[in-house]
Amino acid sequence: MSETHEQGLTMPEPIPEEDSPIHVAINMSKVRNDERSRELMGSIGPKVCITTAEHPGFVGFQANLQVGALPMAGRWGGASVRMDDLNPIRNWQYTMWDSYQAHDEFHEQQFDRIFELCTGCTEMVVEGPWEPVYSVVAARMPRIKAMSQIFDTSQEMMRGEEFVRFATPQRGVACAPHTVKPGHEEAFEKGVIETLEALLQEATGFLGYMVLKQIGVCPLGSFRFDPKSMGQALESMGAVPPDDPKPAFATEEARPSPPEYMIHTEWDAVELARLGFGKTLVNHRIRKIHDEGVMEHVINGPYIMFFEPMMEEDSWRDRVRTD
C-alpha cells in the first residue's frame, strides 16, 4: 500500500514497465552556442514538431536548451547554475508517445522528411543525435499555467485535488542521470521516489518530477543506419535521403546494463533548484533518505544539468498525474 505524507500526499508506488502511461524519447545532442544555431532552431525546430505531431501515438513534446549545471560540494567546481558561455551546449528534445513502438514507426514512416530537416541542422551539431527511450516509473507533473489561470489553481485546491502546483512557461528544468547497480533497481526506485516526495514537502519552488527508466535507444532517431545507408547519408546535403534505410539495431537491443535512469524535475527557477537539491546534503532527514535510498544504489550520478524549455505541447502531463 502507498504511504501518506505529512502534508496529505500519497506516496506513489513504482509503475511496472509494461504499465507505463507514456514512453518518453529524449533526442540528445550538443550544438554550437551561437546566433546561427539559434536561427536554425527557430526555423527548423517548429517544422520537426509539426511533422512529428502528424503521427498517431504522439502525445506531446518539450524542447530544452541547457543553461548550466549544479556544482555540488566541489565535485564539479567549474559548474555554475547559469553558464551562458557553454559551448557546445546541450539541446535535449523530448517527445512523448503512447508506446516506443509508435515512436519507432514514426521515424520509419516519416524518414525522408525528418532526414531532410535534421540534415539542415548538421552545421550546428557537435555531438549526437542520440535518442534513448524511457518508461515512466513515477511522476507528479502539473500542467503549465499563466497568471490569468490562477483561478483554475484555486478551484483545484477547493476540489481537494491531491497535487496542485502553479507552473509557468518560465520555469526551470533539472535533469539528473543515474547509473544503478544491477539488482538494485527496486530499492533505487523506492528511494528516489521517497527523496523527491520529501523535497516536494520541504523545497521552495519545487513543481514536480518524473522518474524515467531507460528501455533502449531509437536507432533511426539516433541516425544509426545500416552501413550502406550511413554512406549514402554523407553523399548529399540532405536533399537525397538513403535509398532504403534500415535501423542498425532494434530499440530494445540497446537497453543499458547496468540500468540507466533519468530524473526529470521542474522548478520555479533553476536558482531555487540549486537550493532544493542542497537539502540532500544539509537537511538531516532528507540526507538520510537520499543516502540510503539513492546513493547506496548508484554506480554513477547524480550529475544535475539545468535547462529551460524553448517549445512545448504539454497535454501529455495529464497522463502522468498521480492524483
C-alpha positions as CSV (number, residue, x, y, z in Angstrom):
1,M,0.0,0.0,0.0
2,S,1.1,3.6,-0.6
3,E,2.1,5.7,2.4
4,T,0.6,9.0,3.3
5,H,2.8,12.1,3.7
6,E,2.7,14.6,6.5
7,Q,1.1,17.1,4.0
8,G,-1.5,14.6,2.8
9,L,0.2,13.4,-0.4
10,T,0.0,9.7,-1.1
11,M,3.4,8.2,-1.8
12,P,3.3,6.8,-5.3
13,E,4.5,3.3,-5.9
14,P,6.8,2.5,-8.9
15,I,4.9,1.8,-12.1
16,P,5.8,-1.5,-13.8
17,E,7.4,-1.0,-17.2
18,E,4.5,-2.7,-19.0
19,D,2.0,-0.3,-17.4
20,S,3.9,2.9,-18.2
21,P,1.3,5.6,-19.1
22,I,3.6,7.0,-21.8
23,H,7.0,6.4,-23.3
24,V,9.5,9.3,-23.4
25,A,12.1,9.7,-26.2
26,I,14.9,12.2,-25.5
27,N,16.8,13.3,-28.6
28,M,20.1,14.4,-27.1
29,S,22.7,16.5,-28.9
30,K,25.4,19.1,-28.2
31,V,25.3,22.1,-30.5
32,R,27.3,25.2,-31.1
33,N,26.2,28.0,-28.9
34,D,26.0,30.9,-31.4
35,E,23.4,33.1,-33.1
36,R,23.4,30.9,-36.2
37,S,22.4,27.8,-34.2
38,R,19.5,29.7,-32.6
39,E,18.3,30.8,-36.1
40,L,18.3,27.1,-37.2
41,M,16.4,26.1,-34.0
42,G,13.8,28.7,-34.6
43,S,13.3,27.9,-38.3
44,I,13.7,24.1,-38.4
45,G,12.5,23.1,-34.9
46,P,8.8,24.0,-35.5
47,K,8.8,22.1,-38.8
48,V,10.1,19.0,-37.0
49,C,7.4,19.4,-34.3
50,I,4.6,19.8,-36.9
51,T,5.8,16.7,-38.8
52,T,6.0,14.6,-35.5
53,A,2.5,15.7,-34.4
54,E,1.0,14.1,-37.5
55,H,1.8,10.6,-36.3
56,P,-0.7,8.5,-34.3
57,G,0.5,7.8,-30.8
58,F,2.3,11.2,-30.4
59,V,1.0,12.9,-27.2
60,G,3.3,15.9,-26.7
61,F,6.8,17.3,-26.6
62,Q,9.2,19.6,-24.7
63,A,12.3,21.1,-26.3
64,N,15.0,22.2,-23.7
65,L,18.3,24.1,-24.0
66,Q,20.9,23.8,-21.3
67,V,21.6,26.9,-19.2
68,G,24.1,25.4,-16.6
69,A,24.8,22.6,-14.2
70,L,24.9,22.2,-10.4
71,P,28.2,22.5,-8.6
72,M,27.8,20.2,-5.6
73,A,30.4,20.5,-2.7
74,G,33.3,21.0,-5.1
75,R,32.9,17.8,-7.1
76,W,32.1,19.8,-10.2
77,G,33.7,23.0,-9.0
78,G,33.8,24.6,-12.5
79,A,30.0,24.3,-12.9
80,S,27.5,27.1,-12.4
81,V,23.7,27.4,-12.4
82,R,23.9,30.0,-15.2
83,M,26.6,29.4,-17.8
84,D,25.7,31.5,-20.9
85,D,29.1,30.8,-22.4
86,L,28.7,27.0,-22.5
87,N,29.9,25.9,-25.9
88,P,28.9,23.4,-27.1
89,I,25.6,23.4,-25.3
90,R,23.1,20.5,-24.7
91,N,19.9,20.5,-26.8
92,W,17.5,17.9,-25.4
93,Q,14.2,17.4,-27.2
94,Y,11.6,15.2,-25.5
95,T,8.8,13.6,-27.4
96,M,6.0,11.7,-25.6
97,W,4.3,8.6,-27.0
98,D,1.6,6.0,-26.3
99,S,4.4,3.5,-26.8
100,Y,8.0,3.3,-28.0
101,Q,6.8,1.3,-30.9
102,A,4.7,4.3,-32.1
103,H,7.9,6.4,-31.9
104,D,9.9,3.8,-33.9
105,E,7.1,3.7,-36.5
106,F,7.1,7.5,-36.8
107,H,10.8,7.5,-37.7
108,E,10.3,4.8,-40.3
109,Q,7.3,6.4,-42.0
110,Q,8.5,10.0,-41.8
111,F,12.1,9.2,-42.5
112,D,12.6,11.3,-45.6
113,R,11.1,14.5,-44.1
114,I,13.0,14.1,-40.8
115,F,16.2,13.3,-42.6
116,E,15.9,16.5,-44.7
117,L,15.0,18.7,-41.7
118,C,17.7,17.2,-39.4
119,T,20.5,17.4,-42.0
120,G,19.6,21.1,-42.3
121,C,20.8,21.4,-38.8
122,T,24.1,19.5,-39.1
123,E,26.2,22.6,-39.3
124,M,25.4,23.4,-35.7
125,V,25.7,19.8,-34.3
126,V,28.9,19.0,-32.4
127,E,27.8,15.7,-30.9
128,G,24.8,13.5,-31.5
129,P,22.0,12.9,-32.0
130,W,21.4,10.0,-29.6
131,E,17.8,9.2,-28.7
132,P,17.3,7.0,-25.6
133,V,13.7,5.9,-24.8
134,Y,12.3,5.7,-21.3
135,S,9.3,4.3,-19.4
136,V,7.7,6.3,-16.6
137,V,8.4,4.8,-13.2
138,A,6.7,7.6,-11.2
139,A,5.5,11.1,-11.8
140,R,3.9,14.2,-10.5
141,M,3.7,16.7,-13.3
142,P,1.5,19.9,-13.2
143,R,0.0,21.4,-16.3
144,I,1.6,24.7,-17.4
145,K,-0.5,27.8,-16.4
146,A,-0.3,31.6,-16.9
147,M,-1.3,34.2,-14.2
148,S,-4.6,34.5,-15.9
149,Q,-5.4,30.9,-14.9
150,I,-4.8,31.5,-11.2
151,F,-8.5,30.9,-10.7
152,D,-8.1,27.4,-12.1
153,T,-5.5,26.6,-9.5
154,S,-7.7,27.9,-6.7
155,Q,-10.5,25.7,-8.0
156,E,-8.3,22.6,-7.9
157,M,-7.4,23.3,-4.3
158,M,-11.1,23.8,-3.4
159,R,-11.9,20.4,-5.1
160,G,-9.3,18.9,-2.8
161,E,-7.1,17.6,-5.5
162,E,-4.0,16.0,-4.0
163,F,-1.3,17.6,-6.0
164,V,-1.7,21.2,-7.1
165,R,1.1,23.4,-8.5
166,F,1.3,26.6,-10.4
167,A,3.9,26.0,-13.2
168,T,4.8,28.8,-15.6
169,P,6.4,28.7,-19.0
170,Q,9.4,30.5,-17.5
171,R,10.2,27.6,-15.1
172,G,13.5,25.7,-15.0
173,V,14.1,22.1,-15.7
174,A,16.7,19.9,-13.9
175,C,17.8,16.5,-15.3
176,A,19.9,14.0,-13.4
177,P,21.1,10.7,-15.0
178,H,21.8,7.8,-12.6
179,T,23.5,4.5,-13.4
180,V,22.2,1.9,-10.9
181,K,23.9,-1.2,-9.6
182,P,22.4,-4.3,-11.2
183,G,19.8,-5.9,-9.0
184,H,19.3,-2.7,-7.0
185,E,16.5,-1.2,-9.3
186,E,13.6,-1.8,-6.9
187,A,15.4,-0.3,-4.0
188,F,16.6,2.7,-6.1
189,E,13.2,3.4,-7.4
190,K,11.7,3.4,-4.0
191,G,14.5,5.5,-2.6
192,V,14.4,8.1,-5.3
193,I,10.6,8.5,-5.1
194,E,10.9,8.9,-1.4
195,T,13.6,11.5,-1.8
196,L,11.6,13.5,-4.4
197,E,8.5,13.4,-2.3
198,A,10.5,14.7,0.7
199,L,11.7,17.6,-1.5
200,L,8.2,18.3,-2.5
201,Q,7.4,18.9,1.2
202,E,10.5,20.9,2.0
203,A,12.0,22.6,-1.1
204,T,10.7,26.1,-2.1
205,G,9.7,26.3,-5.8
206,F,9.7,22.5,-6.5
207,L,6.9,22.0,-9.0
208,G,7.1,18.3,-10.0
209,Y,9.1,15.3,-11.2
210,M,9.3,12.2,-13.4
211,V,11.4,9.2,-12.7
212,L,12.3,7.6,-16.1
213,K,13.9,4.2,-16.7
214,Q,15.7,3.7,-20.0
215,I,14.4,0.8,-22.0
216,G,16.5,1.2,-25.1
217,V,17.7,3.6,-27.8
218,C,15.8,4.5,-31.1
219,P,18.3,3.8,-33.9
220,L,16.7,5.9,-36.6
221,G,16.3,8.8,-34.2
222,S,20.0,8.5,-33.4
223,F,20.9,8.4,-37.2
224,R,22.2,4.9,-36.8
225,F,21.5,3.1,-40.1
226,D,22.9,0.1,-41.9
227,P,26.4,0.6,-43.4
228,K,25.2,1.3,-46.9
229,S,22.7,3.9,-45.8
230,M,25.3,5.5,-43.5
231,G,27.5,6.0,-46.5
232,Q,24.6,7.4,-48.6
233,A,23.7,9.8,-45.9
234,L,27.1,11.5,-46.4
235,E,26.7,11.8,-50.2
236,S,24.3,14.7,-50.3
237,M,23.4,17.8,-48.3
238,G,20.1,16.3,-47.1
239,A,18.0,16.6,-50.3
240,V,18.6,12.9,-51.2
241,P,17.9,10.5,-48.3
242,P,19.3,7.0,-48.3
243,D,17.5,4.6,-50.7
244,D,16.3,2.0,-48.3
245,P,17.5,2.8,-44.7
246,K,17.4,0.1,-42.1
247,P,18.0,0.6,-38.4
248,A,21.4,-0.6,-37.3
249,F,19.8,-2.3,-34.2
250,A,16.4,-2.8,-32.5
251,T,15.4,-0.3,-29.9
252,E,15.4,-2.8,-27.0
253,E,18.7,-4.3,-28.1
254,A,20.2,-1.0,-26.7
255,R,18.7,-1.5,-23.2
256,P,21.6,-0.4,-21.0
257,S,23.3,-2.7,-18.5
258,P,23.8,-1.6,-15.8
259,P,20.4,0.1,-15.8
260,E,20.1,3.8,-16.5
261,Y,17.5,6.2,-15.1
262,M,16.8,9.9,-15.8
263,I,15.3,12.1,-13.1
264,H,13.4,15.0,-14.6
265,T,12.4,17.8,-12.2
266,E,10.8,21.2,-12.7
267,W,11.2,24.3,-10.5
268,D,10.0,27.9,-10.4
269,A,13.6,28.8,-11.3
270,V,16.9,27.0,-11.6
271,E,18.3,29.0,-8.7
272,L,15.6,27.5,-6.5
273,A,16.5,24.1,-7.8
274,R,20.1,24.7,-6.5
275,L,18.7,25.5,-3.1
276,G,16.4,22.5,-3.1
277,F,18.9,19.9,-4.2
278,G,21.3,21.2,-1.5
279,K,18.9,19.7,1.1
280,T,20.2,16.2,0.1
281,L,23.4,17.3,1.8
282,V,22.4,19.7,4.6
283,N,18.9,18.7,5.7
284,H,19.4,15.8,8.2
285,R,16.1,14.0,7.3
286,I,16.4,14.3,3.6
287,R,20.1,13.5,3.5
288,K,19.4,10.2,5.3
289,I,16.6,9.3,2.8
290,H,18.8,10.2,-0.1
291,D,22.0,8.5,1.2
292,E,20.2,5.2,2.0
293,G,17.6,5.2,-0.8
294,V,19.7,6.6,-3.7
295,M,23.4,6.9,-3.1
296,E,23.8,3.4,-1.8
297,H,22.5,2.0,-5.1
298,V,24.2,4.0,-7.8
299,I,27.3,3.4,-9.8
300,N,27.4,6.9,-11.3
301,G,25.4,10.0,-10.7
302,P,23.6,12.2,-10.0
303,Y,25.0,14.8,-12.3
304,I,22.4,17.6,-12.4
305,M,22.0,19.7,-15.5
306,F,19.8,22.8,-15.7
307,F,17.6,23.5,-18.8
308,E,15.0,26.0,-19.9
309,P,12.1,25.0,-22.2
310,M,12.1,26.6,-25.7
311,M,8.9,25.0,-27.1
312,E,6.3,22.7,-25.6
313,E,3.0,20.9,-26.1
314,D,2.1,19.8,-22.5
315,S,-1.2,17.8,-22.7
316,W,0.9,14.7,-22.0
317,R,1.1,15.8,-18.4
318,D,-2.4,14.7,-17.7
319,R,-1.4,11.1,-18.5
320,V,1.3,11.0,-15.8
321,R,-0.5,12.8,-12.9
322,T,-1.0,10.6,-9.9
323,D,-4.0,12.3,-8.3
